[in-house]
Amino acid sequence: MAWFPFFIQLEGARGLLVGGGRVACRKAEKLLPFGARLTVVAPEICAELAGMAGLTLCRRPFADSDLDPAPDFVIAAAGDRVLNRRIAALCKARRILVNVVDDPAGCGFYFPALVQRGRLTVGISTGGASPTAAAWLRRRLEAELPPGFARVLDRLAARRAARGETAALSEPERAEQARRDFAAEMAAAAPLPAPPAAGAVALVGAGCGTAEWITVRGLRLLQQCRVVVYDDLIDPALLDQVPADARRVYVGKRSGRQAMPQAEINDLLVRLGRRGGLVVRLKGGDPYLFGRGGEEALALQRAGLAYEVVPGVSSALAVPGQAGIPVTQRGVSRALHIITAHSAGDASPDYRCYAALEGTLVFLMGLQRLPRIAADLIAGGLPASTPAAVVSGGNAPCPAAVRAPLADIAEAARKAGVQPPAVILVGEVAALDLRPGAPLPDGLL
């Protein structure tokens, strides 16, 4: 008998994943983007699974008590078939939905082959008969979808919300209006010519804000990749553009913590690139602006692998812009200096030398050193009254913008509770606010 496909809300749902190997890892990759809260139980948990954000890890054997209180669903992905079948029997006795790897008869639900484009989710199942056939159909559907289909759905949703119920129209008239809307949006989203063949690895800048800030080239590569290697400061919506069967490898990097050292990331890209297919290294901002993309490119070059670099919108420019601060402005600043406040092995850097530079100073990764930066710049000769700003924006968890004279900026940022990542600006442009609706600055054309 055929299985009926339900679409359910997994946000906050409690799931138990028994198993810590590669198969369990693939299951977690599929579920985490939908907001499920997963607990992993296994004596040994592979590094890739352990590195995923949002998991509760229990490094021990499964116990019957793991089903009390009952989770919303269970996945039996242990390497032991006997254990998997015992888990399935326990779940069925407790009326808990269970999926058993490679055992269709033991399953209460299947994992479908997924096609995802933003709001669109297509689930394909053969009732356990042939996952290969389901994957073939998924690839055919993905090939038929235009690259901009997710945005088509967003615009159709906006049209529907703006129009409301349109009570004056009959049901046939509403259906005809919906067909016209769909035809118009599809025509506007006509596909671009196919991109040229990609290299084995693409270092793609994701930008530093909404998913729509990625370049067209970067999006096309993301939609075609076999593996995506990504870190923290990206819009999670970008992962919705990755083919459902592509591997998602998290190597999170954020101030004060790193899931995987850079040398291991370099080795990972080389190993993945040698296996064939397209590997996308998705990085927040621009790969070559303090993103360590150069180190990754050198590793690929030494390994003799083909690669390309796709630029991204950098936080050094975009985050100040979100706060209404142009990093250059005619008659105010004709130069821009982008400086990392953090460097390996440099516990006490001296920032006084930057005081002699003309134009705008932009410091990245420097919030924890802001008092030292301000003190050194004043000691180096910058007036204490020089305009300064600290802006946390883009995909930062706590957006904020603070302006103050250089002498007071560290205390102002502390009082405002600004959290990393944040961009520090020093120079006359920091006093500007060119956001729509802000007061017009004096003396500017």
C-alpha positions as CSV (number, residue, x, y, z in Angstrom):
1,M,0.0,0.0,0.0
2,A,1.3,3.5,-0.9
3,W,2.4,5.8,1.9
4,F,0.6,9.1,2.4
5,P,2.9,12.2,2.5
6,F,2.2,14.5,5.5
7,F,4.0,17.9,5.7
8,I,4.6,18.6,9.4
9,Q,6.1,21.4,11.5
10,L,9.4,20.2,13.0
11,E,10.3,23.5,14.7
12,G,11.1,22.6,18.3
13,A,10.2,18.9,17.8
14,R,12.2,16.5,20.0
15,G,14.0,13.8,18.1
16,L,16.1,10.9,19.3
17,L,18.9,9.8,16.9
18,V,20.5,6.5,17.9
19,G,23.8,6.1,16.1
20,G,26.9,8.2,15.6
21,G,28.3,7.3,12.2
22,R,28.0,8.6,8.6
23,V,24.4,7.5,8.1
24,A,23.3,9.2,11.3
25,C,25.1,12.3,10.2
26,R,23.2,12.4,6.9
27,K,19.9,12.1,8.8
28,A,20.8,15.0,11.1
29,E,21.8,17.1,8.1
30,K,18.3,16.7,6.7
31,L,16.5,17.5,9.9
32,L,18.4,20.3,11.5
33,P,17.5,23.0,8.9
34,F,13.8,22.4,9.8
35,G,14.3,23.3,13.5
36,A,14.2,19.9,15.1
37,R,15.9,19.4,18.5
38,L,18.0,16.3,18.2
39,T,19.6,14.2,20.9
40,V,22.2,11.8,19.6
41,V,22.9,8.6,21.6
42,A,25.9,6.4,20.6
43,P,29.1,5.1,22.3
44,E,31.1,6.7,19.5
45,I,30.1,9.8,17.6
46,C,32.0,10.8,14.4
47,A,33.7,14.2,14.3
48,E,31.4,15.5,11.5
49,L,28.3,14.8,13.5
50,A,29.8,16.1,16.8
51,G,30.7,19.4,15.0
52,M,27.1,20.1,14.0
53,A,25.4,23.0,15.9
54,G,22.2,22.4,17.7
55,L,22.7,18.7,18.8
56,T,22.7,17.2,22.3
57,L,25.3,14.5,22.4
58,C,25.2,11.5,24.7
59,R,28.3,9.3,24.2
60,R,26.9,6.0,25.7
61,P,24.9,3.0,24.5
62,F,21.1,3.3,24.0
63,A,19.0,2.6,27.0
64,D,15.2,2.0,27.1
65,S,14.9,5.0,29.4
66,D,15.9,7.2,26.4
67,L,12.3,6.8,25.3
68,D,11.0,8.4,28.6
69,P,9.6,10.9,28.2
70,A,8.6,9.9,24.7
71,P,10.4,12.0,22.0
72,D,8.3,13.1,19.0
73,F,10.2,10.8,16.7
74,V,13.1,8.3,16.7
75,I,15.7,7.4,14.1
76,A,17.4,4.0,14.6
77,A,20.7,4.4,12.7
78,A,23.0,2.2,14.8
79,G,25.4,-0.1,13.0
80,D,23.7,-3.0,14.8
81,R,20.5,-4.4,13.0
82,V,19.4,-6.2,16.2
83,L,19.5,-3.0,18.2
84,N,17.7,-1.1,15.5
85,R,14.9,-3.7,15.4
86,R,14.6,-3.6,19.2
87,I,14.3,0.2,19.1
88,A,11.7,-0.1,16.4
89,A,9.6,-2.6,18.6
90,L,9.9,-0.3,21.6
91,C,8.8,2.7,19.7
92,K,5.8,0.9,18.1
93,A,4.7,-0.3,21.5
94,R,4.8,3.3,22.7
95,R,3.2,4.7,19.5
96,I,6.3,6.7,18.8
97,L,7.1,7.4,15.1
98,V,10.3,5.6,14.2
99,N,12.6,5.4,11.1
100,V,14.9,2.4,10.9
101,V,17.8,2.6,8.5
102,D,17.7,0.0,5.7
103,D,14.7,-1.7,7.2
104,P,11.4,-0.6,5.4
105,A,9.3,-3.1,7.4
106,G,10.4,-1.6,10.7
107,C,9.7,2.0,9.7
108,G,6.7,4.1,10.8
109,F,7.9,6.9,8.5
110,Y,10.4,7.3,5.7
111,F,12.8,10.1,4.8
112,P,11.8,11.4,1.4
113,A,14.1,12.5,-1.3
114,L,13.7,16.3,-1.0
115,V,13.6,19.1,-3.5
116,Q,13.8,22.5,-1.7
117,R,13.7,26.0,-3.1
118,G,12.8,28.5,-0.3
119,R,9.1,27.9,0.5
120,L,8.9,25.0,-1.8
121,T,9.4,21.5,-0.4
122,V,8.8,18.4,-2.6
123,G,9.0,15.0,-0.9
124,I,9.5,11.9,-3.0
125,S,9.1,8.3,-1.7
126,T,8.9,4.9,-3.4
127,G,7.7,3.3,-0.2
128,G,11.1,1.8,0.4
129,A,11.2,0.1,-3.0
130,S,14.0,2.0,-4.5
131,P,15.8,5.1,-3.0
132,T,17.8,5.2,-6.2
133,A,14.6,5.8,-8.2
134,A,13.5,8.5,-5.8
135,A,16.9,10.2,-6.1
136,W,16.6,10.0,-10.0
137,L,13.2,11.7,-9.9
138,R,14.5,14.4,-7.5
139,R,17.3,15.3,-9.8
140,R,14.9,15.5,-12.8
141,L,12.7,17.9,-10.8
142,E,15.6,20.0,-9.6
143,A,16.8,20.4,-13.2
144,E,13.3,21.6,-14.3
145,L,13.1,24.3,-11.6
146,P,14.3,27.8,-12.7
147,P,17.1,29.2,-10.4
148,G,14.8,32.0,-9.2
149,F,11.8,29.8,-8.2
150,A,12.2,30.6,-4.5
151,R,11.9,34.3,-5.1
152,V,8.9,33.6,-7.4
153,L,7.1,32.0,-4.5
154,D,8.0,34.9,-2.2
155,R,6.6,37.4,-4.6
156,L,3.4,35.3,-5.1
157,A,2.9,35.1,-1.3
158,A,3.3,38.9,-1.1
159,R,0.7,39.4,-3.9
160,R,-1.7,37.1,-2.2
161,A,-1.3,38.8,1.2
162,A,-1.7,42.3,-0.4
163,R,-4.8,41.3,-2.3
164,G,-6.5,39.6,0.7
165,E,-9.5,37.5,0.2
166,T,-10.9,39.6,-2.7
167,A,-14.4,38.7,-1.6
168,A,-15.8,40.6,-4.7
169,L,-14.3,37.9,-7.0
170,S,-15.9,34.5,-7.6
171,E,-13.9,31.3,-7.1
172,P,-13.2,30.9,-10.9
173,E,-12.1,34.6,-11.0
174,R,-9.8,34.1,-8.1
175,A,-8.3,31.0,-9.7
176,E,-7.8,32.9,-13.0
177,Q,-6.1,35.8,-11.1
178,A,-3.8,33.3,-9.4
179,R,-2.9,31.8,-12.8
180,R,-2.1,35.2,-14.3
181,D,0.0,36.1,-11.2
182,F,2.0,32.9,-11.6
183,A,2.5,33.3,-15.3
184,A,3.8,36.9,-14.8
185,E,6.2,35.9,-12.1
186,M,7.6,32.9,-14.0
187,A,8.1,35.1,-17.1
188,A,10.0,37.6,-14.9
189,A,12.2,34.8,-13.6
190,A,13.3,33.4,-16.9
191,P,16.5,31.4,-16.4
192,L,19.9,32.9,-17.1
193,P,22.2,31.0,-19.5
194,A,23.9,28.1,-17.8
195,P,27.2,29.1,-16.1
196,P,30.5,27.7,-17.6
197,A,31.8,24.5,-16.1
198,A,32.9,25.0,-12.5
199,G,36.2,23.9,-11.0
200,A,36.4,21.1,-8.5
201,V,36.2,23.6,-5.6
202,A,34.6,27.1,-5.5
203,L,35.4,29.5,-2.7
204,V,32.2,31.5,-2.6
205,G,31.6,34.7,-0.7
206,A,28.1,34.6,0.9
207,G,28.1,38.3,1.7
208,C,27.3,39.5,5.2
209,G,23.5,40.0,5.2
210,T,20.4,38.4,3.8
211,A,20.7,35.5,1.4
212,E,19.8,37.8,-1.5
213,W,23.2,39.5,-1.1
214,I,25.0,36.5,-2.6
215,T,26.1,37.0,-6.2
216,V,24.2,35.3,-9.1
217,R,27.3,33.2,-9.8
218,G,27.6,32.1,-6.2
219,L,24.0,31.1,-6.1
220,R,24.2,29.1,-9.3
221,L,27.2,27.2,-7.9
222,L,25.5,26.6,-4.6
223,Q,22.5,25.1,-6.4
224,Q,24.7,22.7,-8.3
225,C,27.2,21.5,-5.6
226,R,27.8,18.0,-4.3
227,V,29.2,19.3,-1.0
228,V,28.9,22.6,0.8
229,V,31.4,23.5,3.5
230,Y,30.1,26.5,5.5
231,D,30.6,28.4,8.7
232,D,28.6,30.7,11.1
233,L,28.1,34.1,9.5
234,I,25.9,33.1,6.6
235,D,22.1,33.4,6.2
236,P,20.7,29.9,6.9
237,A,18.3,30.4,4.0
238,L,21.3,29.9,1.6
239,L,21.4,26.2,2.7
240,D,17.9,25.8,1.3
241,Q,19.4,26.4,-2.1
242,V,21.7,23.3,-1.8
243,P,20.6,20.1,-3.5
244,A,18.8,17.8,-1.0
245,D,21.4,15.0,-1.5
246,A,24.4,17.3,-1.1
247,R,26.5,17.0,2.0
248,R,26.5,19.9,4.4
249,V,29.7,20.2,6.4
250,Y,29.8,22.7,9.2
251,V,33.2,24.2,10.1
252,G,31.8,27.1,12.2
253,K,34.1,30.0,12.9
254,R,33.2,32.9,15.2
255,S,34.9,35.2,17.6
256,G,36.5,33.1,20.4
257,R,35.6,29.7,19.1
258,Q,36.3,27.5,16.0
259,A,34.7,24.1,15.3
260,M,37.6,23.1,13.0
261,P,41.2,24.5,12.8
262,Q,42.0,26.2,9.5
263,A,44.7,23.6,8.6
264,E,42.0,20.9,8.9
265,I,39.6,22.9,6.7
266,N,42.3,23.1,4.1
267,D,42.9,19.4,4.1
268,L,39.1,18.8,4.0
269,L,38.7,20.9,0.9
270,V,41.5,19.0,-0.8
271,R,40.0,15.6,0.1
272,L,36.5,16.5,-1.0
273,G,37.8,18.1,-4.2
274,R,39.7,14.9,-5.2
275,R,36.5,12.9,-5.0
276,G,35.0,14.7,-8.0
277,G,31.9,16.9,-8.4
278,L,31.5,20.5,-7.3
279,V,32.5,21.5,-3.7
280,V,31.4,24.9,-2.5
281,R,33.3,26.5,0.4
282,L,30.7,29.1,1.5
283,K,32.2,31.9,3.6
284,G,30.7,34.9,5.2
285,G,31.7,38.2,3.6
286,D,34.4,38.0,0.9
287,P,36.8,35.0,0.9
288,Y,39.9,37.1,0.4
289,L,39.2,39.8,3.0
290,F,40.4,38.4,6.3
291,G,38.5,35.3,5.4
292,R,41.6,33.0,5.0
293,G,40.4,32.2,1.5
294,G,44.0,32.7,0.3
295,E,45.2,29.9,2.5
296,E,42.5,27.6,1.2
297,A,43.4,28.6,-2.4
298,L,47.0,27.9,-1.8
299,A,46.2,24.4,-0.4
300,L,44.1,23.7,-3.5
301,Q,46.8,25.0,-5.8
302,R,49.5,22.9,-4.1
303,A,47.2,19.8,-4.5
304,G,46.8,20.5,-8.2
305,L,43.0,20.9,-8.0
306,A,41.0,23.2,-10.1
307,Y,39.2,26.0,-8.2
308,E,37.6,29.4,-8.6
309,V,36.9,32.3,-6.3
310,V,33.6,34.1,-6.2
311,P,33.7,37.5,-4.5
312,G,31.3,38.5,-1.8
313,V,29.9,41.6,-0.1
314,S,32.3,42.4,2.8
315,S,31.1,43.5,6.2
316,A,33.8,46.2,6.1
317,L,31.7,48.1,3.6
318,A,28.1,46.7,4.0
319,V,27.7,46.8,7.8
320,P,28.6,50.5,8.1
321,G,26.3,51.1,5.1
322,Q,23.4,49.5,6.9
323,A,23.9,52.1,9.6
324,G,24.0,54.9,7.1
325,I,27.8,55.3,7.2
326,P,29.6,55.5,3.8
327,V,33.2,54.5,4.3
328,T,34.3,57.2,1.8
329,Q,32.5,60.5,1.0
330,R,33.6,63.2,-1.3
331,G,35.0,66.1,0.6
332,V,35.1,64.1,3.8
333,S,37.2,61.0,3.2
334,R,39.1,60.0,0.1
335,A,40.9,56.9,1.5
336,L,39.9,53.7,3.3
337,H,42.1,51.4,5.4
338,I,40.7,48.0,6.5
339,I,42.6,46.6,9.4
340,T,42.2,43.3,11.3
341,A,42.5,43.9,15.1
342,H,43.2,40.2,15.6
343,S,46.3,38.4,14.4
344,A,47.8,35.1,15.4
345,G,50.5,35.3,18.1
346,D,50.1,39.0,18.6
347,A,48.7,39.4,22.1
348,S,49.5,43.1,22.5
349,P,49.4,44.9,19.1
350,D,50.3,48.6,18.9
351,Y,47.6,50.6,17.0
352,R,49.4,54.0,17.3
353,C,50.8,53.8,13.7
354,Y,47.4,53.9,12.2
355,A,46.8,57.4,13.7
356,A,48.9,58.9,10.9
357,L,46.8,57.5,8.1
358,E,44.4,59.8,6.3
359,G,40.8,58.9,5.6
360,T,38.6,56.2,7.3
361,L,39.9,53.5,9.5
362,V,37.9,50.3,9.6
363,F,38.8,47.6,12.2
364,L,37.4,44.1,11.9
365,M,37.4,41.5,14.7
366,G,38.3,44.2,17.2
367,L,35.4,44.7,19.7
368,Q,37.2,43.0,22.6
369,R,40.2,45.3,22.0
370,L,38.2,48.5,21.4
371,P,39.5,50.3,24.6
372,R,43.1,49.6,23.5
373,I,42.5,50.6,19.9
374,A,41.0,54.0,21.0
375,A,43.7,54.7,23.5
376,D,46.5,53.9,21.0
377,L,45.0,56.0,18.3
378,I,44.7,59.0,20.6
379,A,48.3,58.4,21.9
380,G,49.4,58.3,18.2
381,G,48.0,61.7,17.6
382,L,44.3,61.4,16.6
383,P,42.2,64.0,18.4
384,A,40.0,62.5,21.2
385,S,37.0,64.2,19.5
386,T,37.4,62.2,16.2
387,P,34.1,60.7,15.3
388,A,33.9,56.9,15.8
389,A,31.3,54.3,15.5
390,V,30.7,50.6,16.3
391,V,28.2,48.7,14.2
392,S,27.0,45.1,14.5
393,G,24.9,44.2,11.5
394,G,24.6,41.8,8.6
395,N,24.0,38.4,10.1
396,A,25.1,39.3,13.6
397,P,22.7,37.9,16.3
398,C,22.4,41.3,18.1
399,P,22.4,44.2,15.6
400,A,23.4,47.6,17.0
401,A,25.0,50.9,16.0
402,V,26.8,53.3,18.4
403,R,28.4,56.6,17.6
404,A,30.6,58.6,19.9
405,P,33.9,60.6,20.0
406,L,36.9,58.4,19.9
407,A,37.7,59.0,23.6
408,D,34.2,57.7,24.6
409,I,33.5,55.0,22.0
410,A,34.6,52.0,24.1
411,E,32.4,53.0,27.0
412,A,29.5,53.8,24.7
413,A,29.7,50.4,23.1
414,R,29.9,48.7,26.5
415,K,26.8,50.5,27.8
416,A,24.9,49.7,24.6
417,G,25.8,46.0,25.0
418,V,27.2,45.6,21.5
419,Q,28.2,42.0,20.8
420,P,30.6,40.6,18.3
421,P,30.9,40.4,15.3
422,A,31.1,44.2,15.0
423,V,32.8,46.7,12.7
424,I,34.7,49.7,14.2
425,L,35.0,52.9,12.2
426,V,37.2,55.9,13.0
427,G,37.1,59.1,10.9
428,E,34.8,61.9,9.9
429,V,32.4,59.6,8.0
430,A,31.5,58.0,11.3
431,A,29.4,61.0,12.2
432,L,27.2,60.6,9.1
433,D,23.8,59.0,9.0
434,L,22.6,58.6,5.5
435,R,19.8,56.2,6.2
436,P,16.4,57.1,4.6
437,G,14.6,59.6,6.8
438,A,17.7,60.6,8.8
439,P,18.4,64.4,9.1
440,L,20.4,65.7,6.2
441,P,24.0,66.3,7.2
442,D,25.2,69.9,7.1
443,G,27.7,70.9,4.4
444,L,27.2,67.9,2.2
445,L,25.8,68.0,-1.4
